[in-house]
Every structure is written in C-alpha cells, then in structure tokens.
Amino acid sequence: MGQPSATEKPGKEKAIRVIVPGRPVPKARPRLGVRGRTAYIYTPENTRAYEQLVGMCARAATPAPLQGPVEMQAFVYLRRGRRGDLDNYLKCICDGLNKIAWRDDSQVVRIEAEIRRCKKADDQRVEIEIREASK
C-alpha cells in the first residue's frame, strides 16, 4: 500500500502526499469489443487495475476531495530500460485520483512531472504531491 501523508511547507498550503508502489502503468487506448451484434468500448484491465490502485493509495491520504483549483507534482520512477510517454502515465494517475483527491480532473490547473530512473524493479513507484493551487 502507498505511504500517505499530509505535510506543510513554510508559506504553502497543506500538501497531500501519496506513494503508489509498483511498476507505473501508462493509460492504454480504449479497446473495441464485439459481443454478438453489439459493439462496445472498454478500458483494458491493467489500466483499470492501476487506476484503482492509485485511488486506493490516495484514499488513505485524502480526507475529502479538494474543492478548488489544484496543483500536482508527480515523479514516475521506472527501472532503467523501461520506456513510456510521461503524458500517458499522468492520464492514468489523474483518472485514478478523480473523485478522491479532487472532484474532477478539470480542477487541475498545474502539473509538474518527470520520469526518473531507478536501478531495481522493486524501486519502481509513483510519488504524488497534491495541493490547493496558489492564487
């Protein structure tokens, strides 16, 4: 499980910190399925499972969704040799935080993010910090 905490930095609002353990999963494209004569669109299982993991870790750190504009900082730790688009990792993370850290991801007005490398597969994770946006 993640290691949630709420921290305060001098001169800044209270921050919500969430650590999502394990290999980060980028948002996969929706898939098209056909059952009989009916076509439907679905989210791949590994994407849905990771969004649920993000939500579960965030729920432990977040007493209630933030109401106003929010800022987010995210560090995606990947083992050397792993590749992926940062924006796809962020889409999966933000979807997992919806209705938990904030009401809707349209509240996110600023994101600072980067991919960092780690040596061991066990060190892969995402570190997230969320706070009310400065005015």
N, C-alpha and C positions, 0 to 999 in steps of 0.2 A: 504494500500500500504506500501511497505517497507520504511525504513528511510535511504536513501543512503547518503553517504558522502565520501569525499576523505580526508585522513589525512596523515600527515607526522610525522614520529617519528625521533628523532635525530639520524643521522648516517644511516638512512634507506631510501629506495625509497618511493615514494608516494604510499599509500595503498588505495584500493577501498574497502569500507565497505558497506555491504548490509544486511538488516534485512528482512527476509521473514516471515511475520506474519502468525499465524495459526498453526494448527497441522501439523508437518512434515509428509511426505508420503514416505515410502520406495519404491524403484524400485520393481515393480511386474514382475514376469516372463512373457515373451510374451505368448499370447494365440493363440490357433489354432481355426480358424473358417472354416465353410464349407458353401458355397452358391451354391446350385445345385451340380454340379460335380467338382467345383473348391474349393480347399483348400487354405487358406491364413493365414498369421501370423499377429497379430496386438498387439499393446500395450494397456493394459487396460486403460479405460477412466480416472480413478482417478490418475493414474501415469502421463498420458499425461497432464492433467489439472494442476497438481502440477509443472511439468517441465515448463509449460507456465507461471505459477505464479512466479517461480524463475527467469525466463528470463525477465519478465516484471519488477520485482523489480531491477534486475541487470542493465537493460537498462537505468533506471533513474539515476544510479550512474556511468555508464561507457560511456565515450565519444566515444571510439572506442576500438575494441578488442586489447588486448596486443599481441605483435608480437613474443617475445622471450619466453624462459622458465619462468614459473610462479610457485609461491608457494601459497598455500591456507591454511587458518585456518578456521575451522568450528566448531561451538558449536550448537548441536542439543538439544533443550530444550523440554523435554517430561514431561507430567503430571505423577506423581507417579502412578505406576501400569501399565503404557503403556510399551510395550516391542517392540523390533525390533533390527535387526542387523545393526550396525553402517555402515558397508560397503554398504548395500542396500540404506540407506539414502543418503550416499555420491554419489552413482551412479546416483540417481535421481537429486541431486543438480548439479553435474557436467554436466549431459546431458542438464539441463536447462540453464547452463552458456555457453554452446557451441555456438560459433559464436557471442557471446555478450561480455563476459569478456575476452575470448581468441578465436582464430580461430578454434582450435581443442583441445580436451582434452588430446591429446598426448603431449601438451606443459607443462602440469602439472608435475613437477619433484619432488615436495614435498607437502605432505598433513599432517597437524596436526589437529586431530579431536577428539571430545569427546561428549558423551551423558551426559547431565546434567539434573537434575530433578527440576521440579517446582511444586508448590502446586496447582495452579488453571489451568484449561483447557485454560482459556483466555491468560495465560502467555506462552503457547507453541509457539515456533518460531525456526528459524534458524538464527544464526548470522555468517556472512561470511566475511573474510578479504582476499583480493587477492592482490598480489604484484609481481613485477618482481623478479625472483629468484636471490639471491645474488651469486656473482661469486666466 
